Amino acid sequence: MSTARKMARLGGLFLGLASIAMAQKYTVKDLGVLSGDSASQGFGLSPSGEVVGCSDTSVLGSFPCLGSLPGHAFLWSSSGGMQDLGTLDGAFSIAYGVNNAGQVAGYSLDSQGILTAFLWIQSTGMTPLGALPGATYSYAFGVNSHGTIAGSSNSATSNGKIFAVLWNKSGSGYKVQKLPPAPRALYTLSGALNDSGEVAGFFSFGKPAKTHAFLWTKAKGTVDLGVLPGGTNSNANAINSLGTITGYGTTAAFPLGIAVNWDASGKIHRLGTLPGDSSSAGEGINDLGQVVGFSADSAGTSRAVLWSQAHGMQDLNKLIPANSGWSLIYAGATNKKGQITGYGTFNGENHAFLLTPR
């Protein structure tokens, strides 16, 4: 090989290594709040960049949209801004999932003060999805590109148990399907699903209560994903189309939890924390394998984070313009474009944000 060609190859190698070493930078967009509100948070993100979440009147220093204050679910788009999705005639609603068709899943208080899962579509507005036969409440947390919705419901015959459920399109409406619980499960919450219909979440069992992450598939049913070596609890928060799951697990050194991934074979991997922090969690994952979430110190001060195979755990505050005025606290979802939503403080208020790679 000629010297010139060798130099050209080395130059290309150095450029490649430099691009790997250089962390992705982001622009940050303030999504604002609904009229009359003071805080908002983004929970879900569509492949095309639409954000869903909740807006309420909570104050700086508290976590937005915990349900103790009147709040409304919103849908934000770059063309239409923040849209109030209303409620099921109650005082509160919250949206967690949105797909590329603009279908939004979440739950709301109805006129009787009962929490009920809903599906929102632009043409019909917010529609209750119902629950298991005889149940008194239900929650919806995710919707995939096929319109299948994942959540949980109690049951009239469950003696207090809660079950993971799917709502599948049936005629002009939706039919609820109870997923088989893991052995010993007292309650099961399903918070995530992918386009293959795989469902992830956690179940509680035992006294004192412990929690384990689970994965449900049509082929294998409900599988206990277990915990970190020496750990007692785990939780699955998101799953991508490759079957990789993120969440957290506890250990003696991290009793509040440390961010983890489960690979497609079900093996658990630690993702770590930011330096000096005592807890972390993975809240969202995209098909690039990027995980978003938070890392917190012993005082509970939280920073939004991004984890990748190339760079490990990164503080998202260091990946946005230094003079942005933002302090990013929590990242809840990321899409295949690498966009990220969550919430942070801006101009003295908690606001939902959208980060876009630049």
C-alpha positions as CSV (number, residue, x, y, z in Angstrom):
1,M,0.0,0.0,0.0
2,S,1.4,3.4,-0.9
3,T,2.4,5.9,1.8
4,A,-0.2,8.4,0.5
5,R,-3.0,5.7,0.8
6,K,-1.8,4.7,4.2
7,M,-1.9,8.3,5.4
8,A,-5.4,8.7,3.9
9,R,-6.6,5.6,5.8
10,L,-5.0,6.8,9.0
11,G,-6.6,10.2,8.5
12,G,-10.0,8.6,8.1
13,L,-9.4,6.5,11.2
14,F,-8.5,9.6,13.3
15,L,-11.6,11.4,12.1
16,G,-13.7,8.4,13.0
17,L,-12.2,8.2,16.5
18,A,-12.7,11.9,17.0
19,S,-16.4,11.6,16.1
20,I,-16.7,8.8,18.6
21,A,-15.0,10.8,21.3
22,M,-17.1,13.9,20.6
23,A,-20.3,13.8,22.6
24,Q,-23.6,14.7,20.9
25,K,-24.8,18.2,21.5
26,Y,-28.4,19.4,21.7
27,T,-30.7,22.4,21.2
28,V,-33.3,22.8,23.9
29,K,-36.9,23.9,23.4
30,D,-39.2,25.2,26.1
31,L,-42.6,23.5,25.6
32,G,-44.3,26.0,28.0
33,V,-47.4,25.3,30.1
34,L,-51.2,25.3,29.5
35,S,-53.1,28.5,30.2
36,G,-53.2,29.4,33.9
37,D,-50.6,26.8,34.9
38,S,-47.0,27.1,36.2
39,A,-45.4,23.7,35.5
40,S,-45.3,21.0,32.9
41,Q,-43.5,17.7,32.3
42,G,-42.9,15.6,29.1
43,F,-43.5,11.9,29.6
44,G,-43.9,10.5,26.1
45,L,-42.3,11.2,22.7
46,S,-43.5,10.0,19.2
47,P,-41.0,9.0,16.5
48,S,-41.7,12.3,14.7
49,G,-41.2,14.5,17.8
50,E,-44.6,15.1,19.3
51,V,-44.5,15.2,23.1
52,V,-47.2,14.3,25.6
53,G,-47.3,14.9,29.3
54,C,-49.1,17.0,31.9
55,S,-49.4,20.6,32.9
56,D,-50.4,21.8,36.4
57,T,-50.1,24.5,39.0
58,S,-47.3,22.9,41.1
59,V,-44.4,25.1,42.3
60,L,-40.6,25.0,41.9
61,G,-39.1,22.3,44.0
62,S,-41.9,19.8,43.6
63,F,-42.2,17.1,41.0
64,P,-44.8,18.2,38.4
65,C,-48.0,16.3,37.8
66,L,-48.1,13.9,40.7
67,G,-51.9,14.1,40.7
68,S,-52.4,15.9,43.9
69,L,-53.1,19.1,42.0
70,P,-55.5,19.7,39.2
71,G,-53.6,19.1,36.0
72,H,-54.4,18.3,32.3
73,A,-52.8,16.0,29.8
74,F,-51.2,17.8,26.8
75,L,-50.0,17.1,23.3
76,W,-47.2,19.3,21.9
77,S,-46.2,19.6,18.3
78,S,-43.8,21.9,16.5
79,S,-46.6,23.2,14.3
80,G,-49.4,23.5,16.9
81,G,-47.6,24.1,20.2
82,M,-49.2,22.7,23.5
83,Q,-52.7,21.5,23.2
84,D,-55.0,20.8,26.2
85,L,-56.4,17.3,25.9
86,G,-59.0,17.8,28.6
87,T,-60.2,15.2,31.1
88,L,-62.9,12.5,31.4
89,D,-65.1,15.1,33.2
90,G,-62.8,15.0,36.3
91,A,-60.2,17.3,37.7
92,F,-57.0,15.5,36.5
93,S,-55.6,13.8,33.5
94,I,-52.1,12.8,32.4
95,A,-50.6,11.4,29.1
96,Y,-47.8,9.0,28.9
97,G,-47.7,7.5,25.4
98,V,-48.1,8.8,21.8
99,N,-47.5,7.1,18.5
100,N,-46.9,8.5,15.0
101,A,-50.6,8.5,14.2
102,G,-51.1,11.0,17.0
103,Q,-52.9,8.6,19.3
104,V,-52.4,9.4,22.9
105,A,-52.7,7.1,25.9
106,G,-53.0,8.0,29.6
107,Y,-55.5,8.1,32.4
108,S,-57.9,10.6,33.9
109,L,-60.3,11.1,36.8
110,D,-63.9,10.8,35.6
111,S,-66.9,12.6,36.9
112,Q,-67.2,10.0,39.7
113,G,-63.6,10.6,40.8
114,I,-62.4,7.2,39.4
115,L,-59.1,6.9,37.5
116,T,-59.8,5.6,34.1
117,A,-57.5,4.7,31.2
118,F,-58.1,6.8,28.0
119,L,-57.2,7.0,24.3
120,W,-57.2,10.5,22.8
121,I,-57.5,11.0,19.0
122,Q,-57.8,14.4,17.4
123,S,-61.1,13.6,15.6
124,T,-62.8,12.1,18.7
125,G,-61.1,13.6,21.7
126,M,-60.6,11.6,24.9
127,T,-62.4,8.3,25.1
128,P,-62.4,5.9,28.2
129,L,-60.9,2.5,27.5
130,G,-62.7,0.8,30.3
131,A,-61.2,-1.9,32.5
132,L,-61.4,-5.6,33.4
133,P,-64.9,-6.9,34.1
134,G,-66.2,-5.4,37.4
135,A,-63.0,-3.3,37.9
136,T,-63.1,0.1,39.5
137,Y,-60.0,1.7,37.9
138,S,-57.5,1.4,35.1
139,Y,-54.3,3.1,33.8
140,A,-52.8,3.4,30.3
141,F,-49.1,4.1,29.9
142,G,-48.1,3.3,26.3
143,V,-49.4,3.0,22.8
144,N,-47.5,1.4,19.8
145,S,-47.7,2.1,16.1
146,H,-50.4,-0.5,15.7
147,G,-52.7,1.2,18.2
148,T,-52.2,-1.4,20.9
149,I,-52.3,0.1,24.4
150,A,-50.6,-1.2,27.6
151,G,-51.6,-0.5,31.1
152,S,-53.1,-2.0,34.3
153,S,-56.5,-2.6,35.8
154,N,-57.9,-4.1,39.0
155,S,-60.6,-6.7,38.9
156,A,-63.8,-7.4,40.8
157,T,-62.6,-10.9,41.6
158,S,-58.9,-10.1,42.4
159,N,-59.0,-9.5,46.1
160,G,-57.1,-6.3,45.7
161,K,-54.7,-7.5,43.0
162,I,-53.9,-5.3,39.9
163,F,-53.1,-6.9,36.6
164,A,-51.2,-5.8,33.5
165,V,-53.5,-5.5,30.5
166,L,-53.5,-4.7,26.8
167,W,-56.3,-2.9,25.0
168,N,-56.6,-4.2,21.4
169,K,-58.6,-2.7,18.6
170,S,-61.9,-4.5,18.2
171,G,-64.5,-3.2,15.7
172,S,-65.1,0.4,16.5
173,G,-63.7,0.2,20.0
174,Y,-61.2,-1.6,22.2
175,K,-61.2,-4.9,24.0
176,V,-59.2,-5.4,27.2
177,Q,-56.9,-8.4,27.6
178,K,-55.6,-9.5,31.0
179,L,-52.0,-10.6,30.9
180,P,-51.1,-13.6,33.1
181,P,-49.3,-12.5,36.2
182,A,-46.1,-13.8,37.5
183,P,-46.3,-16.4,40.3
184,R,-46.8,-14.7,43.7
185,A,-47.6,-11.4,42.1
186,L,-49.9,-9.1,44.2
187,Y,-50.1,-6.4,41.7
188,T,-48.6,-5.9,38.2
189,L,-48.0,-2.6,36.4
190,S,-47.2,-2.6,32.7
191,G,-45.7,0.7,31.6
192,A,-44.1,0.0,28.3
193,L,-44.6,-1.9,25.0
194,N,-43.0,-2.0,21.6
195,D,-44.3,-2.5,18.0
196,S,-43.8,-6.3,18.4
197,G,-46.4,-6.3,21.3
198,E,-43.8,-7.1,23.9
199,V,-44.8,-5.6,27.3
200,A,-42.5,-4.6,30.2
201,G,-43.2,-3.4,33.7
202,F,-42.9,-4.7,37.3
203,F,-44.8,-6.8,39.8
204,S,-45.0,-6.8,43.6
205,F,-44.9,-9.9,45.8
206,G,-44.1,-11.0,49.3
207,K,-44.1,-9.5,52.8
208,P,-42.3,-7.1,53.1
209,A,-43.2,-6.3,49.5
210,K,-40.5,-6.7,46.9
211,T,-40.7,-5.7,43.2
212,H,-39.3,-7.5,40.1
213,A,-39.2,-6.3,36.5
214,F,-41.0,-8.5,34.0
215,L,-41.3,-9.1,30.3
216,W,-44.4,-10.5,28.6
217,T,-44.4,-11.9,25.1
218,K,-46.9,-14.0,23.3
219,A,-44.4,-16.8,22.9
220,K,-43.1,-17.0,26.5
221,G,-45.8,-15.3,28.6
222,T,-44.7,-13.4,31.7
223,V,-41.0,-13.8,32.5
224,D,-39.5,-12.5,35.8
225,L,-36.4,-10.5,34.8
226,G,-34.9,-10.8,38.3
227,V,-32.6,-8.3,40.0
228,L,-28.9,-7.3,40.2
229,P,-26.6,-9.7,42.1
230,G,-27.2,-9.2,45.8
231,G,-30.2,-6.9,45.0
232,T,-33.8,-7.1,46.1
233,N,-35.9,-5.0,43.8
234,S,-36.1,-4.0,40.1
235,N,-38.4,-2.1,37.7
236,A,-38.7,-2.0,33.9
237,N,-39.6,1.4,32.5
238,A,-39.2,1.2,28.7
239,I,-38.5,-1.3,25.9
240,N,-37.3,-0.7,22.4
241,S,-38.0,-2.6,19.2
242,L,-35.0,-4.8,19.7
243,G,-36.3,-6.0,23.0
244,T,-33.8,-4.1,25.1
245,I,-35.3,-2.9,28.4
246,T,-34.2,-0.2,30.7
247,G,-35.2,0.6,34.3
248,Y,-33.4,0.3,37.6
249,G,-32.4,-2.3,40.2
250,T,-31.4,-2.0,43.9
251,T,-28.3,-3.2,45.7
252,A,-26.9,-2.8,49.2
253,A,-24.7,0.1,47.8
254,F,-27.6,1.6,45.9
255,P,-30.7,1.0,48.0
256,L,-32.7,3.6,46.0
257,G,-31.7,2.0,42.7
258,I,-29.2,2.2,39.9
259,A,-30.0,2.4,36.2
260,V,-29.9,-0.9,34.4
261,N,-30.5,-2.5,31.0
262,W,-31.8,-6.0,30.2
263,D,-30.5,-7.2,26.8
264,A,-32.6,-9.3,24.5
265,S,-31.5,-12.5,26.2
266,G,-32.7,-11.2,29.6
267,K,-29.3,-10.5,31.1
268,I,-29.1,-7.4,33.4
269,H,-26.4,-4.8,33.1
270,R,-25.6,-1.8,35.3
271,L,-25.5,1.6,33.6
272,G,-24.1,3.5,36.6
273,T,-24.6,7.0,37.9
274,L,-23.1,10.4,37.5
275,P,-19.9,10.7,39.6
276,G,-20.7,11.0,43.3
277,D,-24.4,10.3,42.9
278,S,-26.2,7.7,45.0
279,S,-29.1,6.7,42.7
280,S,-30.2,6.6,39.0
281,A,-32.8,5.1,36.8
282,G,-33.3,4.5,33.1
283,E,-36.7,6.0,32.0
284,G,-36.6,5.8,28.2
285,I,-34.7,3.9,25.5
286,N,-34.6,4.2,21.7
287,D,-33.6,1.8,18.9
288,L,-30.0,3.2,19.0
289,G,-29.7,1.8,22.5
290,Q,-29.5,5.3,24.0
291,V,-31.1,5.5,27.5
292,V,-32.4,8.6,29.2
293,G,-33.4,9.1,32.8
294,F,-32.0,10.7,35.9
295,S,-29.1,10.5,38.4
296,A,-29.4,11.9,41.9
297,D,-27.2,12.7,44.8
298,S,-27.7,11.8,48.5
299,A,-29.7,15.0,49.0
300,G,-32.1,14.1,46.2
301,T,-30.8,16.7,43.7
302,S,-31.5,15.2,40.3
303,R,-30.0,15.8,36.9
304,A,-31.3,14.5,33.5
305,V,-28.9,12.0,32.0
306,L,-28.1,10.2,28.7
307,W,-26.4,6.8,28.6
308,S,-24.9,5.3,25.5
309,Q,-22.5,2.4,24.9
310,A,-19.9,4.9,23.5
311,H,-20.0,7.5,26.3
312,G,-21.5,5.9,29.3
313,M,-23.6,8.1,31.7
314,Q,-23.6,11.8,30.7
315,D,-25.2,14.8,32.3
316,L,-27.5,16.3,29.7
317,N,-26.9,19.8,31.2
318,K,-23.4,19.6,29.8
319,L,-24.7,18.8,26.3
320,I,-26.9,21.9,25.8
321,P,-25.7,25.5,25.3
322,A,-24.0,26.8,28.5
323,N,-26.0,30.0,28.5
324,S,-29.4,28.3,27.9
325,G,-30.8,29.2,31.3
326,W,-32.0,25.6,31.8
327,S,-31.3,23.1,34.6
328,L,-32.5,19.8,33.2
329,I,-33.8,17.6,36.1
330,Y,-35.4,14.5,34.5
331,A,-35.5,12.9,31.1
332,G,-38.5,10.6,30.4
333,A,-38.4,9.5,26.8
334,T,-36.2,9.5,23.6
335,N,-37.1,8.6,20.0
336,K,-35.2,7.2,17.0
337,K,-34.2,10.7,16.0
338,G,-32.3,11.0,19.4
339,Q,-34.8,13.7,20.6
340,I,-35.4,13.7,24.4
341,T,-38.2,15.0,26.6
342,G,-38.6,15.5,30.3
343,Y,-38.6,18.5,32.5
344,G,-36.3,21.1,34.1
345,T,-36.2,24.5,35.6
346,F,-36.3,27.6,33.3
347,N,-37.0,31.2,34.4
348,G,-37.9,30.0,37.9
349,E,-40.5,27.4,36.8
350,N,-40.6,23.7,36.1
351,H,-41.2,23.3,32.3
352,A,-41.3,20.4,29.8
353,F,-38.5,20.5,27.3
354,L,-37.6,18.9,24.0
355,L,-33.9,18.3,23.2
356,T,-33.0,17.8,19.5
357,P,-29.5,16.7,18.3
358,R,-27.6,19.4,16.4
